[in-house]
Amino acid sequence: MRKQLQEQIERLKTAGATYVDARWYPVEESNHLMMWNGNLKSATASRESGVGIRALYKGAWGFSASSDVGNVSALFDKAFDNARVAAERVTFPVRLAEKESLQASFNSPNRIDPFSVPLAEKIAFLKELDEKMDQPGVAQRVSELIFIRKQIIYIDSEGSEIEKNIIEVFPSLQVMGVDEQGESHLRSFRPALTGATRGWETVDPQLFAENAARIVREMNEVRTAEECPKDERSVILLPGIMYLQTHETIGHALELDRILGYELAYAGGSFVTLNDFGKLQYGSAKLTARADATIPNSPGSFGYDDDGVPAQDNLLIDKGLLVGAITGRQMVEEANARARKQIFNGSSGANRATAFYRVPIERMTNINIDPGSDGSLDDIVKNTEKGIILDGDKSWSIGSNREQFHFATDIGWLVEDGQVTRVVKNSTYKGETVKFYNSLSAVGDQSTWEVRYVDNCGKGQPNQIMQLGHGVPVCRFDHVKIGE
């Protein structure tokens, strides 16, 4: 198959294509198990394979894909034909940033392939957790396991050939209860990603048992708590909500195709413009953010993107100043041309597709906030006069250009004069993105920094679901409206 792909790539080059690549998925499979109130609600498995072809002709892309690889030459012809038709209507000819030719491979680190673990063992794990969550006050309880395994062979007309073998594991727990007014409340647990592995061995029974008990206790505290006050306070965001704050108002806002206006209808645009790079004070001097696809234990680390560019640690915000974006080979060239100056020095290796039948687009890698020097959570609380600690991603609403936001969290703890006083329910906060990040007044140290996974990031039309991670510390923001 590899030889066939290489031969067809050379044939299209001879026919006039300026660039061709193929992404062959010999196998991609997933497994989903869900236990709901003691019943195995879902036990599904899927498997697919196929190849996707991109061809560039006179500045226009053509794409084709099929799970039937019996006639590979016809698949290449279709991609080339699509490019030739598109070339008649192209308004901004595609150019690709330079990259090196690579012969490489990437294997996500894992010790135990979750697909080798017997189904009975997986179900027993879920059942044990379900029993631990079956406590007074719990109306609904859910334990869930998601596994993904895929092999990707990438070959292009510039001499690159890259093989990737990737395994991901996504476990989670959730409990729900009802208060005296009949309102539902929930508390969830998704583990931080630790160590340098991401196989079945990361599903630690003791860790999950401890956190099953914790989320039951905290959910019951919320059920009987008073309402979150309508107030202006310092908000202290734990990693369980800080990851989503980062995802929605830094990650998506700094995808270059969104900045250029190619991503609008599905999930909104971006308030960032090309003139903002090197000028916009995105946050306070305590904010340093990066797109780091090199940390080993996260689904946002994949070795090489779908342009054949190596994964990188790319600075986005440097001590509050906007300096970089999430980029691929095509968009950096267009951005530099539109700006009439060089903003970006090549691709940051972030062009990815969710499957062989989708075209690669700019996607978040691991969008991380660097740990700071303001100590532990306790240290930050002790230095907070009037605040609230927030955790859990209950719901979120984002402005059409990510210029503003409103988040609801699972739980809140009020802080008065450096002391945690009581739990509140229906805790919410809102703000304007740039003003909010410029109010960042404390960033926790390395002890507060955690990598949280995202297994369902959606983008594009047709929609593409992607997996990634966020390494974030505890962060405090001042003068934030809560409870509205």
C-alpha positions as a printed Julia matrix, in Angstrom:
484×3 Matrix{Float64}:
   0.0    0.0     0.0
   2.8    2.44    0.82
   4.38   1.78   -2.55
   1.07   2.38   -4.32
   0.62   5.68   -2.52
   4.13   6.83   -3.41
   3.63   5.89   -7.07
   0.33   7.75   -7.28
   1.78  10.81   -5.62
   4.55  10.9    -8.23
   1.97  10.43  -11.01
   0.0   13.5    -9.89
   3.18  15.51   -9.59
   4.01  14.61  -13.19
   0.47  15.65  -14.18
   0.98  19.13  -12.77
   0.09  18.99   -9.07
   2.39  21.22   -7.02
   1.89  19.18   -3.85
   0.21  15.87   -2.93
  -0.13  13.98    0.32
  -1.87  10.82    1.52
  -3.03   9.83    5.0
  -3.68   6.11    5.21
  -5.38   4.75    8.31
  -4.82   0.97    8.29
  -6.95   0.91   11.45
  -8.77   3.26   13.8
 -10.89   1.79   16.54
 -12.71   2.97   19.62
 -14.41   1.35   22.61
 -17.02   3.04   24.83
 -18.33   1.61   28.1
 -20.8    3.38   30.39
 -22.3    2.2    33.68
 -25.43   4.16   34.7
 -26.99   3.46   38.09
 -25.56  -0.04   38.15
 -26.63  -0.95   34.61
 -24.29  -1.28   31.65
 -25.93   1.47   29.59
 -23.45   1.42   26.7
 -20.93  -1.13   25.42
 -19.96  -0.15   21.9
 -16.96  -0.72   19.65
 -16.2    0.74   16.25
 -13.49   0.14   13.7
 -12.72   1.84   10.4
  -9.92   2.2     7.88
  -9.29   4.16    4.71
  -7.2    6.77    2.97
  -7.5   10.51    2.38
  -5.75  12.37   -0.46
  -4.96  16.07   -0.81
  -3.73  17.55   -4.09
  -2.71  21.16   -4.7
  -3.04  22.55   -8.23
  -2.65  26.22   -9.27
  -3.21  27.36   -5.7
  -6.33  25.28   -5.0
  -6.92  22.18   -2.9
  -8.64  19.04   -4.04
  -9.56  16.3    -1.59
 -10.94  12.79   -1.78
 -11.24   9.9     0.66
 -12.54   6.36    0.75
 -12.61   3.28    2.95
 -12.35   1.22   -0.25
  -8.69   1.09   -1.27
  -9.25  -1.33   -4.14
  -8.74   1.41   -6.75
  -6.22   3.86   -5.34
  -5.49   5.53   -8.67
  -9.16   6.57   -9.04
  -9.01   8.11   -5.58
  -6.0   10.22   -6.56
  -7.68  11.2    -9.83
 -10.72  12.42   -7.9
  -8.6   14.61   -5.64
  -6.76  16.05   -8.65
  -9.99  16.68  -10.55
 -11.43  18.5    -7.55
  -8.32  20.68   -7.35
  -8.52  21.58  -11.05
 -12.17  22.61  -10.71
 -11.43  24.62   -7.57
  -8.52  26.36   -9.31
 -10.97  28.05  -11.66
 -12.55  29.88   -8.71
  -9.71  30.36   -6.25
  -9.49  33.89   -4.79
  -6.38  33.52   -2.65
  -3.96  30.96   -4.08
  -2.72  28.49   -1.47
   0.97  28.56   -0.62
   2.62  26.24    1.88
   5.32  27.25    4.33
   8.61  25.41    3.99
   9.23  22.27    6.04
  11.87  19.57    6.18
  11.55  16.14    4.58
  11.22  13.46    7.27
  11.38   9.71    7.64
   9.98   9.28   11.13
   7.62   7.51   13.5
   5.75   8.25   16.72
   4.3    5.88   19.3
   2.26   7.27   22.16
   3.77   5.97   25.43
   1.78   3.2    27.1
   2.53  -0.03   28.93
  -0.82  -1.81   28.65
  -2.9   -1.59   25.48
  -6.48  -1.07   26.74
  -7.8   -3.1    23.79
  -5.95  -6.11   25.19
  -7.74  -5.87   28.56
 -10.67  -8.32   28.86
 -14.13  -6.77   28.71
 -15.04  -8.42   32.0
 -12.18  -6.61   33.75
 -13.29  -3.25   32.4
 -16.9   -3.81   33.44
 -15.83  -4.96   36.9
 -13.89  -1.7    37.3
 -16.98   0.35   36.39
 -19.21  -1.74   38.64
 -16.91  -1.29   41.63
 -16.95   2.49   41.19
 -20.71   2.51   40.71
 -21.12   0.76   44.06
 -18.89   3.32   45.77
 -21.02   6.17   44.38
 -24.31   4.49   45.39
 -24.78   6.64   48.5
 -27.61   8.67   50.09
 -28.38  11.84   48.12
 -27.14  10.42   44.8
 -29.97  10.2    42.28
 -27.89   9.4    39.21
 -24.38   7.98   38.98
 -22.28   7.41   35.87
 -18.91   5.74   35.37
 -17.41   5.76   31.89
 -14.42   4.51   29.91
 -13.45   5.56   26.38
 -10.52   4.04   24.48
  -9.07   5.05   21.1
  -6.37   3.34   19.03
  -5.22   4.38   15.57
  -2.41   3.87   13.1
  -1.7    6.63   10.56
   0.71   6.45    7.62
   1.5    9.86    6.15
   3.32  10.23    2.8
   3.81  13.43    0.79
   5.35  14.63   -2.46
   8.16  16.41   -0.59
   9.74  13.14    0.5
   8.25  12.65    3.95
   6.97   9.32    5.27
   5.73   9.21    8.87
   4.0    6.47   10.83
   2.02   7.22   14.01
   0.58   4.68   16.45
  -1.58   6.36   19.06
  -3.53   5.02   22.05
  -5.74   7.16   24.29
  -7.67   6.39   27.5
 -10.45   8.66   28.81
 -12.07   7.63   32.13
 -14.62   9.7    34.09
 -17.13   9.65   36.95
 -20.23  11.75   37.61
 -22.87  11.94   40.32
 -26.11  13.93   40.29
 -28.55  14.83   43.05
 -31.6   17.02   43.67
 -32.0   19.77   46.3
 -35.14  20.63   48.28
 -36.32  22.95   45.5
 -36.14  20.12   42.95
 -33.08  21.54   41.2
 -30.42  19.13   39.94
 -26.73  19.41   40.82
 -23.75  17.39   39.66
 -20.13  16.74   40.49
 -17.67  15.09   38.13
 -14.19  13.61   38.18
 -11.8   13.33   35.26
  -8.26  12.53   36.37
  -5.28  14.74   35.8
  -2.78  13.18   33.4
   0.37  12.25   35.31
   3.62  10.49   34.54
   4.78   9.67   31.02
   2.2    7.16   29.84
  -1.4    6.97   28.62
  -2.39   3.28   28.55
  -4.75   1.19   30.7
  -2.25   1.48   33.56
  -3.37   5.11   34.06
  -6.78   3.91   35.28
  -5.77   3.68   38.95
  -8.49   1.93   41.04
  -7.41   3.57   44.31
  -7.38   7.06   42.77
 -10.85   6.56   41.36
 -12.2    5.1    44.59
 -10.94   8.09   46.58
 -12.41  10.58   44.14
 -15.71   8.71   43.89
 -16.16   9.3    47.62
 -15.06  12.93   47.29
 -17.48  13.89   44.5
 -20.39  12.26   46.36
 -19.52  14.29   49.47
 -19.13  17.53   47.54
 -22.31  17.04   45.53
 -24.26  16.55   48.75
 -22.68  19.7    50.17
 -23.86  21.62   47.09
 -27.39  20.19   47.39
 -27.81  21.72   50.84
 -25.83  24.92   50.23
 -27.05  28.49   49.84
 -27.1   30.19   46.44
 -23.93  31.76   45.1
 -24.19  35.49   45.91
 -24.43  38.1    43.17
 -21.23  39.95   43.86
 -17.87  41.14   42.57
 -15.03  39.06   43.96
 -11.65  37.55   43.22
 -12.25  34.17   41.57
  -9.76  31.38   42.24
 -10.06  28.84   39.43
  -8.94  25.27   40.12
  -7.62  23.21   37.17
 -11.06  21.56   36.77
 -12.44  24.85   35.4
  -9.23  26.71   34.49
  -8.63  24.16   31.73
 -11.96  25.11   30.1
 -11.33  28.84   30.56
  -8.02  28.34   28.73
  -9.62  26.15   26.07
 -12.39  28.55   25.11
 -10.78  31.98   25.47
  -7.12  31.33   24.62
  -7.04  28.1    22.6
  -9.94  28.63   20.21
  -9.32  32.38   20.04
  -5.75  31.82   18.79
  -6.45  29.29   16.01
  -5.12  31.09   12.95
  -7.84  29.94   10.54
 -10.4   31.39   12.97
  -8.46  34.67   13.12
  -8.44  34.8     9.3
 -12.21  34.31    9.18
 -12.41  30.71    7.96
 -14.1   29.48   11.14
 -17.25  31.48   11.91
 -20.56  29.67   11.64
 -20.04  26.61   13.82
 -18.22  27.93   16.88
 -17.64  31.61   16.23
 -14.71  33.7    15.12
 -11.99  35.46   17.09
 -11.58  39.01   18.36
  -7.83  38.74   17.62
  -6.54  40.43   14.46
  -3.24  40.11   12.61
  -2.28  43.57   13.89
  -2.5   42.34   17.49
   0.58  40.1    17.37
   3.42  41.72   19.27
   1.1   44.52   20.45
  -1.96  43.21   22.31
  -1.59  42.93   26.09
  -3.74  39.81   26.27
  -3.25  39.47   30.03
  -1.23  40.6    33.01
   2.5   39.95   33.24
   1.67  36.78   35.19
   0.17  35.13   32.09
   2.41  32.99   29.9
   0.63  30.52   27.62
   1.99  28.03   25.1
   0.87  25.37   22.64
   3.08  22.49   23.72
   2.62  19.26   21.73
   5.71  17.68   23.28
   4.5   16.64   26.77
   4.28  12.83   26.71
   1.09  11.96   28.55
  -1.53  14.04   26.74
  -3.7   13.43   23.64
  -2.54  16.84   22.44
   0.89  15.3    21.78
   0.99  13.36   18.51
   4.55  13.51   17.24
   3.85  15.05   13.83
   0.85  16.91   12.48
  -1.05  16.07    9.29
   1.19  18.37    7.25
   4.19  16.27    8.29
   5.5   19.0    10.62
   7.08  17.93   13.95
   5.19  18.7    17.17
   6.48  21.81   18.91
   6.42  23.86   22.1
   5.16  27.15   20.67
   4.85  30.32   22.77
   1.47  32.07   22.43
   1.42  34.68   25.18
   4.64  35.9    26.78
   4.18  37.64   30.15
   0.81  38.9    28.94
   1.86  39.92   25.42
   0.33  38.11   22.43
   3.19  36.66   20.36
   1.97  33.48   18.62
  -0.94  31.46   17.26
  -1.99  27.88   16.55
  -0.89  27.39   12.95
  -0.42  25.11    9.96
   1.58  25.45    6.74
  -1.14  27.12    4.67
  -2.51  29.73    7.06
   0.86  31.18    8.1
   1.64  32.01    4.48
  -1.75  33.65    3.96
  -1.49  35.58    7.23
   1.96  36.94    6.37
   0.76  37.92    2.9
  -2.34  39.67    4.22
  -0.35  41.52    6.88
   2.36  42.4     4.34
   4.98  41.46    6.88
   6.31  38.3     8.45
   4.36  37.56   11.6
   4.94  33.8    11.63
   8.13  31.89   10.9
   6.66  28.7     9.5
   4.06  26.28   10.82
   3.75  25.47   14.52
   2.77  21.88   13.66
  -0.9   22.1    14.6
  -2.74  21.05   11.41
  -4.78  17.92   12.19
  -7.77  15.96   10.94
 -10.03  13.81   13.07
 -10.17  10.98   10.51
  -8.95   9.94    7.06
 -12.14  11.34    5.5
 -11.64  14.89    6.86
  -9.2   17.58    5.72
  -6.62  18.84    8.24
  -7.33  22.2     9.88
  -5.67  24.16   12.69
  -6.43  22.38   15.96
  -5.31  22.96   19.5
  -2.41  20.89   20.78
  -1.82  21.16   24.55
  -2.68  24.77   25.35
  -0.93  25.33   28.66
  -0.5   28.09   31.22
   2.96  28.18   32.78
   3.01  27.74   36.59
   3.8   30.87   38.54
   5.49  31.89   41.78
   2.49  32.57   44.02
   2.68  29.3    45.93
   0.08  26.65   46.68
  -3.71  26.93   46.69
  -3.53  27.56   50.43
  -1.03  30.37   49.87
  -3.29  32.05   47.31
  -6.36  31.69   49.56
  -4.51  33.2    52.54
  -3.74  36.26   50.39
  -7.31  36.71   49.18
  -9.53  39.13   51.11
 -12.84  38.48   49.36
 -13.08  35.65   46.86
 -14.57  32.4    45.68
 -12.89  29.12   44.71
 -14.5   27.47   41.69
 -14.24  23.99   40.18
 -16.03  21.85   37.59
 -17.31  22.66   34.1
 -21.1   22.65   34.48
 -21.92  24.86   31.48
 -20.41  27.59   29.36
 -21.43  30.32   26.93
 -18.95  32.14   24.68
 -19.3   35.37   22.69
 -19.45  35.06   18.9
 -15.82  36.2    18.64
 -14.71  34.85   22.06
 -14.52  38.39   23.34
 -16.66  37.54   26.38
 -17.82  34.49   28.33
 -20.09  33.12   31.05
 -19.28  29.89   32.93
 -21.27  27.87   35.46
 -19.32  25.54   37.74
 -20.13  22.43   39.79
 -19.17  23.95   43.12
 -17.96  27.12   44.79
 -16.31  27.85   48.15
 -16.5   31.41   49.46
 -13.3   32.98   50.81
 -13.37  35.73   53.43
 -10.24  37.35   54.88
  -7.99  34.51   53.76
 -10.25  31.72   55.02
 -12.56  29.29   53.19
 -15.97  29.8    54.8
 -18.75  27.8    53.09
 -19.92  25.99   49.96
 -22.37  27.67   47.58
 -24.47  26.24   44.76
 -25.15  27.51   41.24
 -21.79  29.27   41.23
 -21.14  31.26   38.04
 -18.74  33.9    36.79
 -18.44  36.04   33.66
 -16.14  38.53   32.04
 -14.61  40.14   28.97
 -11.68  38.05   27.76
  -8.88  40.64   27.61
 -10.04  42.53   30.71
 -10.35  39.24   32.59
  -6.84  38.0    31.78
  -5.4   41.4    32.63
  -6.95  40.99   36.09
  -4.84  37.84   36.68
  -3.23  38.56   40.05
  -1.91  35.17   41.22
  -0.66  32.02   39.48
  -0.01  28.89   41.5
   3.32  27.11   41.52
   4.2   23.74   39.99
   2.4   21.89   42.8
  -0.92  23.29   41.54
  -0.25  22.57   37.83
  -2.24  19.71   36.27
  -2.78  18.38   32.75
  -6.49  17.9    32.07
  -7.74  16.07   28.98
 -10.4   17.14   26.48
 -11.88  14.24   24.49
 -14.6   16.09   22.58
 -13.33  19.38   21.13
 -15.5   20.21   18.13
 -14.58  22.42   15.18
 -15.22  22.72   11.46
 -18.01  21.94    9.02
 -18.45  18.99    8.72
 -17.7   18.79   12.43
 -14.41  17.26   13.52
 -14.05  15.96   17.1
 -10.49  16.13   18.39
  -8.65  15.16   21.58
  -6.11  17.32   23.4
  -4.99  18.48   26.84
  -4.43  21.58   28.95
  -1.71  21.96   31.56
  -2.94  24.66   33.96
  -2.18  25.89   37.49
  -4.52  27.44   40.04
  -5.18  31.04   38.95
  -6.77  34.04   40.69
  -8.52  36.85   38.84
  -9.69  40.02   40.6
 -12.89  42.13   40.31
 -14.97  39.41   38.59
 -18.78  39.33   38.6
 -20.21  36.12   40.06
 -23.66  34.66   40.59
 -25.31  36.3    37.57
